[in-house]
Amino acid sequence: MIVGYLNDCAKIAEPYLSWINSRMKFAAIDIGTNAVRLLIKEVNIIDGVCEIRKVSFTRVPLRLGEDVFETGRISNKKARNLVKVMRAFWYLMDVYGIEWFRVCATSAMREAKNVDEVCQLVLREANVKIELIKGQEEADLIFRNFSVATYKSNSDFLYIDVGGGSLELTLIRDGKRIRGQSFKIGTIRSMKGMVEDGEWDAVAEFVKHVSEGSDKIMSIGTGGNINRIQRLIRNPKNAPISLSKIEEMKDTLKAYSFEDRVKKFSLKPDRADVIVPAAEIYIRIMKMAGSNKIIVPKVGLCDGIILKIHEEYLASKKEE
């Protein structure tokens, strides 16, 4: 999938390559329902060649969704912890010399009744401005990572991104995004029984619509849980995983207690409890779409944010 990312980077940079050589580090912060992530990448354009290197990745399992989906608000404790994490991320970015970065918050923050005061608190005490993005923009940013040129297939692609609080689905045909939609379905919501009536019906309607007229659909899966499932299955990198293998791994994980999943499969506690509901969501959607294989490129929202930031950086340099 890195190949696809590099291809997209080079395509975006092409209008500027005749006059610019650059070596810049960019950062993205994703404030998700289950965890907060900081990704730092170095993007180099030297004599027309674009190279991207991951510098640092940090993940902190704050689980803001636990508060929001139960009470509708972010608790004082978790708001203070968010401030501490943002301060730490700010210092890390300072050490790495980051000048261009973006902080995006998704499902849990979008739905918190006290989101404005939490954002003001973080800005005041951590000097970090949080940007709330809608589900559609989240899906668009994730899609920026994708290049069908990496995969030799005449299939349509159904992009499935499962988070703690939201699910993004995107139909890709001939390398172009045809249709996408965000749904209030996620691992934390599922665990707490907070998926609203009718939401799965809306998913079924969307999948039915995008599946009509398509003889073959290949799934693309993003999110920390499907990445972990791929590692547990020990599937070759960038090779499709069969639906039957995911079902088998889901059944295996489900047969163990939470404590045994942590020990036997070396899962972090905040992964061990959500990995089964995540697998069930991927499986359910693949069956709806008649898709028997899924590709796991190991990219996500942070990667898409950095690609977008780099595009904006190049545009600003041209204007100078």
N, C-alpha and C positions, 0 to 999 in steps of 0.2 A: 504493500500500500504506500510505502515511502516513495516508490517510483511514481505513483499517481500524484502524490503531493508535490514532488519535484517538478513534474510536468506542468501542473497548474501554476506553480511559482514561476517557472520560466515563461509560461504563456502570458501571465500578468505583467512580468517584468520586461517582456520583449520590446515594447515601445521605447523603453528607457535605456536598453542595454548599450546602445551606441555611444552614450555619453556618461554613463555612471558605473563606477566600481564601488562596491560598498561591503562593509563588514559590520553588521549590526546585530545586537541582541534584543529580542522582543519577549515580552511576558504576557501571560493571560491568567486571570484568576476566575475560576468557575465556582460560584457559591451555590452548591446544589442542595437537594433535599437531604441527602445522606451524608455528603462530605463536601469539604472545601478544598480546592486544588489550585496549586500554583505550578504552571509550566513555563520554563524559560528555554528558548531556542535561539541559536545563532544562525542568521541567514547571510550567506556570502554570495555576492555577485562579482566574479573576477573574470574579466575578459569574455563576458557573455555567457559564462557558465554559472548556474545557480545551484548552490549547495546548502543543505539544511542539516543542522546537528542539534540534537537535544542536549542541553546543558544541565538542566536540573528539573526534577519533578518532586513535588511535596504534596502529600494528601493528609488531611486532618478530618476524622469522622465526627463532625459536630452534630449531625442529625437534627437539623432545624425542623424537619418535617414532623418529628415526634411531638413537638409543641403545637405547631400550626394546625395539623390535621385533627388534633384533639381539642384544643382550646381556641383556635383561630388566631393566636398571638405567639410571638417569640418571647419566651420567658426572660426575665432580667438576667438570670444566670447565663443563658445561652447567648444573649446579646453581649454580655461582658466577655464571654469566651470568644465570640466573633471578633470583638475589638482586639483581643490579645493576638488572635491568629493574623488579623490584618496588619497589626504592628510588626509581627515577626516577618510576614511576607514583604512588608515595606522595606525592612532592613535587609532582607535577602536581595531584593531587587536593587537596592542601593549598592550593596557589595558587588553585585555583578555588573553594575554600571548601566542599568536599564533606563532608557529615556522614554520609550514608547511602550505603553501597556494599557490593558483594558480589564475592567472588573465587571463581570456579568453575573446576575443572580437570576435563578430560574424558579421553578414551581413553588417551593415553600415560601420564599420571600415574596413572590407575586401575590400570594393569597393571605399573607399575614396582615391583620388589621392595623398593627402598629409598625408597619414597614417604614413609614416616613420617619418616625422618631428613631428607629434603629439605624437607618441610613445616616441620619444627622449625627447620631452618636459616633458612628464609625468615622465619618468625615471629620468630626471635631477632635476625636481622640487618637485616630490612627492616620489621618491625612489621606484617606483613601475614599474616592467617590465611587459609590456602587451604582451600577446601571441595571435597572430591571428590564429584562427582555421578554417578549411574549413567546409563546410556544412556537409560533411560525418562524420567528427570527432564529430561535434556537435550532430548529430543524434546518433552516437555510445555512446557518454557520457550520453545522455538522456536515452538511452536504458538500461544502466547499472542498472538503478533503478528498472527495471521491473522483476517481477517473476510471471509466469502464475500459480504457485502453489496457489496463493491467490484466484484464480477464478476457480471454478469448471465448466468447459465448454469444449466441444469438438470442439470449434470454432478455426479458425485461427484468429489472431489478427492483425489489421492494426493500427499501432502507428501513430498518427497525432499530430505533434507539430507545432503550428502556432505562429510565432513571428511577429515583426514589419516589418522585411525585408525578412525573409525566411520561407519556409515551409519544414519540414522534414517528410518524410513518410517511415515507416519501416514495413515490413511483418514479423510477428512472427508465427512460426509453431512448435508445440511440444516444446515450451519454448526456441527455438533458432531463432536467427536473420537470416532470409533467404535472404532478399534483402532490401536495403534502398537507398534512393535518396533525394537530397536536391534541392529545386526549388526556383527561385527568385519571390516568391509570399508572401505577408505579409500584415498586416493591414495598415501600413503607406504607403506602395507602392500602395495598393488598393485605399486608400483615395485620393491619389494624382494622380491617373490614370497612375502610372508608371510601371504597370505589362506589360512586353514585349509581343509582338505578338508571339503566339506559345507556351508560357509557360504553359497555361492551357491545351493545346493539349498534351504536354509532361506529365502533371499530369494524364490526361485521359489514355494515353498509359501505364503509369506505373501501374495505378490502374487496368486497364483491364488485364494486364499481371499477376499481383499477384492474381486477383480474379478468373482467369481460374483454373478449377479443384477444387475449394473450394465451398462446399455447403453452408457454413455459415461463415460470417466474423463479428467479434465483433470489434468495434473501441475502441481505447484507446486515450483519449485526454489530452494533456498537454499544459500548457501556462496559463498566468494570466487571460485571457479573459474567457476561458472555466471553470476555477476555479470559477470565479465570477458568470458565468451563472448558475453553479451548486448551488451556494448559493442562488441565486435569485429564482431558481426553488424550493429550499428547499428539494432537493433530499437526501435521506439517504446516509450516508457515505459509499463509496465503492459499492453502488448499481448502476446498469446500468441505464442510462437515455435514454428514448425513443427519437427517432428522432422527433416525433411529438411534444414532449414537448419543444425541443430546437427550433423548427420552431415557436411554439406558443410564446415562450419568445422573439425570434428575432422580430416577428411581433409586439409584445407589446412594446418593446424598440424602434423600428423604428417609431412607431406612435407618440412618444414624441419628442419634440425638445431637443437639446443638454442641454439647461439650465434646462429643466424639468426632464431629466434623472438624472442629478446631484442631484436635490432636491428630487424627488420622490423615487429614488432607492439608494440614498446615495452613488453615484458613484463619485470617484475622477475625476476631469476634464480630465486628461490624460487617463482615462479609458472610460469615457462616449462617447467619439468620436470614439474609435476604436472597441468597443464591438460588434456593429452591423456588420461591415465588417468581424470581426473575426467569428461571428456566421455563416455568409453566407459562409465562406470558409469551416468550419466544415461540414455544411449541404451539400454543393455541393459535397464534397469528399465522405461523407457517402452514398449519393445517387448513386454516380458513382460505389461504391463498393457493393451496395445492402445491406448495413449495417443499421439495424434499431435500434441499441442500441450503446451507448458509455459509457465507464467507465472513470471516472476522478480521478486519483490517487493523484493529488496535489503534484507532484514532477516535477523537471525540471532540467535544465542544471547544476545549482549550486549543486544539490544533487548528480548528476553523477560525477561532478568534485571532490567532497569530497570523494566519494567512491573510485575513482581512486587514489587520494592522499593517502588515508589510506592504500591501497594496496602497494603503493610504499614505504610508511613508514615501513610497516611490512617487506618488502623485504630488506630494508636497515638495519634494526635491526638484521636480520638473518646473514647478511654479517659481522657484527661487531664481 
